[in-house]
Amino acid sequence: MNLKKLLIKESILPNLKPGSKEEIIRQIVDFVASSGKITDRDSAREAVLAREEKMSTGMQNGIAIPHGKSDSVDQLTVAVAICREGTDFDAMDGNPSRIFIMTLSPANRVGPHIQFLAEISKILSRPELSEKLIEASTTSEMLALLTA
């Protein structure tokens, strides 16, 4: 999978405001919807929230990967958001999440989002990269770190 095709400057939200899990998801979905990649904002948000109800996507090391399947997108759609202050996302390690990688994929497609999650997880498994990503001041810097 070519991350450079999915991760573009317009898919990066560098200043996410802290809030509840629902508020974080709303902010990211609204951001993606503003780009025109989502046809039904409410349906997309509900898909991500429904997935969160099954099991939290708050991982460890400050990373959360909210995702969902919805007919409101016609292809894998990705957003990377940074909340420098951190927010409680029911992470496995109990720490606040600061890096959010959200994916939405069509309800009838299985493979692409799993491939993307595997690739982005490899990148973010390096703690020094996560710190640099949080410290980056521009979307260009963030994009360079994610696609290097």
C-alpha positions as CSV (number, residue, x, y, z in Angstrom):
1,M,0.0,0.0,0.0
2,N,1.3,3.4,-0.9
3,L,0.8,5.7,2.1
4,K,1.8,8.7,0.0
5,K,-1.5,8.4,-2.0
6,L,-3.6,8.3,1.2
7,L,-1.7,10.7,3.4
8,I,-1.8,14.2,1.9
9,K,-1.6,17.6,3.5
10,E,-5.3,18.0,3.3
11,S,-5.8,14.8,5.4
12,I,-3.8,16.2,8.4
13,L,-5.5,18.1,11.2
14,P,-2.6,19.5,13.3
15,N,-4.5,21.2,16.1
16,L,-7.3,18.9,17.4
17,K,-9.0,20.3,20.5
18,P,-9.1,18.1,23.6
19,G,-12.5,16.7,24.5
20,S,-14.5,13.5,25.1
21,K,-14.1,10.5,22.7
22,E,-17.3,11.6,21.0
23,E,-16.1,15.2,20.5
24,I,-12.7,14.0,19.1
25,I,-14.5,11.7,16.6
26,R,-16.9,14.6,15.7
27,Q,-14.0,17.0,15.1
28,I,-12.2,14.5,12.8
29,V,-15.2,13.4,10.9
30,D,-16.2,17.1,10.4
31,F,-12.7,17.8,9.1
32,V,-12.8,15.0,6.6
33,A,-16.4,16.0,5.6
34,S,-15.2,19.5,4.9
35,S,-13.0,18.1,2.2
36,G,-16.0,16.5,0.4
37,K,-14.8,13.0,0.9
38,I,-17.8,12.0,3.0
39,T,-21.3,12.1,1.6
40,D,-23.2,11.7,4.9
41,R,-21.4,13.1,7.9
42,D,-23.8,11.7,10.5
43,S,-23.6,8.2,9.1
44,A,-19.8,8.3,9.1
45,R,-19.7,9.5,12.6
46,E,-22.2,6.9,13.8
47,A,-20.1,4.1,12.1
48,V,-16.9,5.2,14.0
49,L,-18.8,5.6,17.3
50,A,-20.4,2.1,16.8
51,R,-17.0,0.6,16.4
52,E,-15.8,2.4,19.5
53,E,-18.7,0.9,21.5
54,K,-17.5,-2.6,20.6
55,M,-13.9,-1.9,21.8
56,S,-11.9,1.2,22.3
57,T,-9.4,2.0,19.6
58,G,-7.2,3.8,22.1
59,M,-3.9,1.9,21.7
60,Q,-0.8,2.7,23.7
61,N,2.0,5.3,23.5
62,G,-0.6,8.1,22.9
63,I,-2.0,6.6,19.7
64,A,-5.7,6.0,18.9
65,I,-7.0,4.5,15.7
66,P,-10.7,5.2,15.5
67,H,-12.2,3.6,12.4
68,G,-15.5,2.5,10.8
69,K,-17.2,1.2,7.7
70,S,-19.8,3.4,6.0
71,D,-21.5,3.8,2.7
72,S,-20.8,7.5,3.2
73,V,-17.4,7.0,1.5
74,D,-16.6,5.3,-1.8
75,Q,-13.0,4.5,-1.0
76,L,-10.6,4.3,2.0
77,T,-10.5,7.7,3.6
78,V,-7.9,8.7,6.1
79,A,-7.2,11.5,8.5
80,V,-4.4,12.1,10.9
81,A,-5.1,14.4,13.8
82,I,-2.9,15.7,16.6
83,C,-4.1,16.8,20.1
84,R,-1.0,18.0,21.8
85,E,-2.7,18.3,25.2
86,G,-3.9,14.7,25.0
87,T,-7.4,13.4,25.7
88,D,-8.8,10.3,27.4
89,F,-9.6,7.8,24.7
90,D,-9.8,4.7,26.9
91,A,-6.3,3.6,25.8
92,M,-4.9,0.2,26.7
93,D,-2.1,1.8,28.7
94,G,-4.5,4.3,30.4
95,N,-2.5,7.3,29.1
96,P,-4.1,10.1,27.1
97,S,-4.1,9.8,23.3
98,R,-2.4,12.5,21.3
99,I,-2.2,11.0,17.8
100,F,-5.4,10.0,16.1
101,I,-5.4,8.0,12.9
102,M,-9.0,7.7,11.6
103,T,-10.1,5.6,8.7
104,L,-13.4,5.2,7.0
105,S,-13.9,2.6,4.4
106,P,-16.9,1.5,2.3
107,A,-19.1,-1.1,4.1
108,N,-18.6,-3.7,1.4
109,R,-14.7,-3.5,1.3
110,V,-12.5,-5.5,3.6
111,G,-8.8,-5.3,2.7
112,P,-7.6,-1.7,2.2
113,H,-8.2,-0.4,5.7
114,I,-6.5,-3.4,7.3
115,Q,-3.4,-2.9,5.0
116,F,-3.3,0.8,5.8
117,L,-3.6,0.1,9.6
118,A,-0.7,-2.4,9.4
119,E,1.5,0.1,7.5
120,I,0.7,3.1,9.7
121,S,1.2,1.0,12.9
122,K,4.7,0.1,11.7
123,I,5.6,3.7,11.3
124,L,4.1,4.8,14.6
125,S,5.6,2.0,16.6
126,R,8.8,4.1,16.7
127,P,8.4,6.3,19.8
128,E,10.8,8.9,18.5
129,L,8.7,9.4,15.4
130,S,5.5,9.9,17.5
131,E,7.2,12.6,19.5
132,K,8.5,14.4,16.4
133,L,5.0,14.2,14.9
134,I,3.5,15.8,18.0
135,E,6.2,18.5,18.0
136,A,5.9,19.3,14.3
137,S,4.6,22.7,13.6
138,T,3.3,22.4,10.1
139,T,1.3,19.8,8.1
140,S,4.2,19.6,5.7
141,E,6.6,18.5,8.5
142,M,4.0,16.0,9.7
143,L,3.5,14.6,6.2
144,A,7.2,14.2,5.7
145,L,7.6,12.3,9.0
146,L,4.7,9.9,8.1
147,T,5.8,9.2,4.5
148,A,9.6,9.1,4.9
